[in-house]
Amino acid sequence: MTIHSHMKEEHLRELMVRGLGGDQAAYAAFLKELSTHLRAFFRRRLVRLPDEVEDLVQETLLAVHNQRHTYERDQPLTAWVHAIARYKLIDMLRRRANHEALNDPLDDEPGVLAHSDTEAVDAQRDVARLLEQLPDRHRLPILYVKLNGLSVAEAAHATGMSESAIKIGVHRGFKALAALIRSGK
């Protein structure tokens, strides 16, 4: 780890720890800075699928938020975040069945995010609560495409929306979810 990356790690870890302690401004700054790092992480790995990058950034931020209670403050933040990001990347690739889109192998960094069934139920409840706050035009595309794994065409058919509206709904919905998370609602 270079001195520069060590300083970034410590800075982000400090913001995360302060956020866990209730400092909402620090937590919002953490999510904003983390999104920049995640965007670069996914862009390097999805050169052939650039349209997936922003959705993965938002999905990962949501997962980081929902799993923040699993972060151990004395552990490196980067390894914890990368485990979540890799999981989201693999999940997206499985949905697409398009593994050749990767530029880098997935096992660059060791470690796996482990969680219990209770934590998964808590995370599902948190996600459901956040989704309830979104209008149908954003909530339904996320529900059908990202949570239930339907294709854009299948979600469009199920909702009566156009495929374009589904794609826009997912993108704008994730932005709205990120804003809700940053605001602490």
C-alpha positions in Angstrom: 0.0 0.0 0.0 1.4 3.3 -1.0 1.6 6.3 1.4 -1.1 8.0 -0.7 -3.5 5.0 -0.7 -2.8 4.5 3.1 -3.8 8.2 3.7 -7.0 7.7 1.6 -7.8 4.5 3.6 -7.4 6.3 6.9 -9.4 9.3 5.8 -12.3 7.1 4.6 -12.1 4.9 7.7 -12.2 8.0 9.9 -15.3 9.3 8.1 -17.0 5.9 8.4 -16.2 5.6 12.1 -17.5 9.1 12.8 -20.6 8.3 10.7 -21.1 5.1 12.8 -20.9 7.3 15.9 -23.8 9.5 14.6 -22.0 12.2 12.7 -24.3 12.6 9.7 -22.1 15.1 7.9 -19.1 12.7 8.1 -21.2 9.8 6.9 -22.5 11.8 3.9 -18.9 12.8 3.1 -17.9 9.1 3.4 -20.6 8.0 1.0 -19.8 10.8 -1.5 -16.0 10.0 -1.5 -16.6 6.3 -1.5 -18.8 6.6 -4.6 -15.9 8.2 -6.5 -13.6 5.3 -5.6 -16.3 2.7 -6.4 -16.9 4.3 -9.8 -13.2 3.9 -10.7 -13.2 0.3 -9.3 -16.1 -0.7 -11.5 -15.0 1.2 -14.6 -11.7 -0.7 -14.6 -13.5 -4.0 -14.5 -16.4 -3.2 -16.8 -14.7 -1.6 -19.8 -17.2 -3.4 -22.1 -20.2 -2.6 -19.9 -20.0 1.1 -19.0 -23.7 1.4 -18.6 -23.6 -0.9 -15.6 -21.1 1.2 -13.6 -23.5 3.7 -12.1 -26.1 1.1 -11.1 -23.3 -1.0 -9.4 -22.0 2.1 -7.6 -25.5 2.8 -6.2 -26.2 -0.9 -5.4 -22.9 -1.1 -3.5 -23.5 2.2 -1.6 -26.9 0.8 -0.6 -25.3 -2.5 0.6 -22.5 -0.6 2.5 -25.2 1.4 4.2 -27.3 -1.7 5.1 -24.2 -3.7 6.2 -22.5 -0.8 8.1 -23.1 -2.5 11.4 -20.9 -5.4 10.3 -17.8 -3.2 9.8 -15.3 -3.8 12.5 -13.6 -0.5 13.3 -10.2 -1.9 13.8 -10.2 -3.7 10.4 -9.2 -2.1 7.0 -12.1 -0.4 5.4 -10.9 -1.1 1.9 -11.0 -4.9 2.2 -14.6 -4.7 3.7 -15.8 -2.4 0.9 -14.1 -4.3 -1.8 -15.7 -7.6 -0.6 -19.2 -5.9 -0.9 -18.3 -4.4 -4.3 -17.0 -7.7 -5.7 -20.2 -9.4 -4.5 -22.3 -6.9 -6.3 -20.2 -7.2 -9.4 -20.4 -11.0 -9.4 -24.2 -10.8 -8.8 -24.6 -8.4 -11.8 -22.5 -10.7 -14.0 -24.5 -13.7 -13.0 -27.7 -11.9 -14.0 -26.2 -11.0 -17.3 -24.4 -14.3 -17.8 -21.7 -12.3 -19.4 -18.5 -13.1 -17.5 -16.2 -12.1 -20.4 -16.9 -8.5 -19.7 -14.4 -8.4 -16.9 -11.0 -6.8 -17.4 -9.5 -8.1 -14.1 -9.8 -11.4 -12.3 -12.2 -11.3 -9.3 -9.8 -12.6 -6.8 -7.4 -9.7 -6.7 -8.1 -9.0 -3.1 -8.7 -11.7 -0.5 -11.7 -11.7 1.9 -15.4 -12.4 1.7 -18.2 -10.4 3.4 -19.8 -12.8 5.8 -23.2 -12.2 7.3 -25.8 -14.1 9.2 -29.4 -14.7 8.3 -30.5 -12.2 10.9 -28.3 -9.5 9.3 -29.8 -10.4 5.9 -33.3 -10.0 7.2 -32.4 -6.7 8.8 -30.9 -5.5 5.5 -34.0 -6.6 3.6 -36.2 -4.7 6.0 -34.0 -1.6 5.6 -34.2 -1.8 1.8 -38.0 -2.4 1.9 -38.4 0.7 4.1 -36.3 2.8 1.8 -38.0 1.5 -1.3 -41.4 2.4 0.2 -40.4 6.0 0.1 -40.0 6.0 -3.7 -42.7 6.6 -6.2 -43.8 3.6 -8.3 -42.0 4.8 -11.4 -38.7 4.3 -9.4 -39.6 1.6 -6.9 -41.1 -0.9 -9.3 -38.2 -1.0 -11.8 -35.7 -1.6 -8.9 -37.9 -4.2 -7.4 -38.4 -6.2 -10.6 -35.0 -5.8 -12.3 -32.5 -5.5 -9.4 -34.2 -7.4 -6.6 -36.2 -10.0 -8.5 -33.7 -10.4 -11.4 -36.2 -9.9 -14.2 -34.9 -8.6 -17.5 -35.7 -5.0 -18.5 -38.2 -6.4 -21.1 -39.9 -8.6 -18.5 -40.1 -5.8 -16.0 -41.6 -3.5 -18.7 -44.2 -6.2 -19.6 -45.1 -6.8 -15.9 -45.5 -3.1 -15.1 -46.9 -1.8 -18.3 -44.0 0.7 -18.5 -41.7 1.0 -21.6 -38.2 -0.5 -21.5 -36.8 2.9 -21.6 -38.9 4.0 -18.6 -37.7 0.9 -16.7 -34.0 1.7 -17.3 -34.6 5.4 -16.3 -36.6 4.3 -13.3 -33.8 2.1 -12.0 -31.1 4.8 -12.5 -33.2 7.6 -11.0 -34.4 5.3 -8.2 -30.9 4.4 -7.2 -30.0 8.1 -7.1 -33.1 8.8 -4.9 -32.1 5.9 -2.6 -28.6 7.2 -2.3 -30.0 10.6 -1.4 -32.3 9.0 1.2 -29.3 7.1 2.7 -27.2 10.3 2.8 -30.0 12.2 4.5 -30.3 9.4 7.1 -34.0 8.8 6.5 
